[in-house]
Amino acid sequence: MTCIVALERAGQVYLAGDSFAGGEGEANLTDLPKVQRIGSVAVGFCGSFAAERIAREVLGAYAKRKLSRVQIETVAQQIRDEAKRLDLIRDGEWDAWFLIGCDGEALIVQSDFSVVRSAKGYAAIGSGADYALGALFVSAKEKAPKEILLGALRAAAFHSTTVRGPFHVVAL
């Protein structure tokens, strides 16, 4: 349960995420940022916390290279292979999604490991995604990127019991 948001602006990608860690009847905050920069990409995750470790390991192998969208599709398959090896996949899907900022694009790696990009120039994943997408729609062209993303996370936190600050922002 969480909210990760991304905004494409002038060839750059900005990602922001919350700090909620919990689920049914449990609420906690994590000190592990759910968005981070790894080499030439920014990545945010929601769902299983194993996702962060696996993404960090897989993307870390590419840390010294500039990645393209096609290479992110390869990375998604490598993440799938590692999740499968750890027996984390059920019925072909995993309880984890990723938002990856790469080469000016915000790419969503879905629970089935497919990679998609929204034509809107912004994206959100996690339990607060619907609220954040509404806020992004209203403000995506009006303010500075960091303000837009933090506003979207504040809207998600206001309307959802599963999104909480502190919020973290990374930019490429």
Secondary structure, DSSP 8 states (H G I E B T S, - for coil): ---EEEEEETTEEEEEE--EEEETTEEEE-SS-SEEEETTEEEEEEE-THHHHHHHHHHHTTTTS---HHHHHHHHHHHHHHHHHTT--BTTB-SEEEEEEETTEEEEE-TTS-EEE-TTSEEEESTTHHHHHHHHHHHTTTS-HHHHHHHHHHHHHHH-TT--S--EEEE-
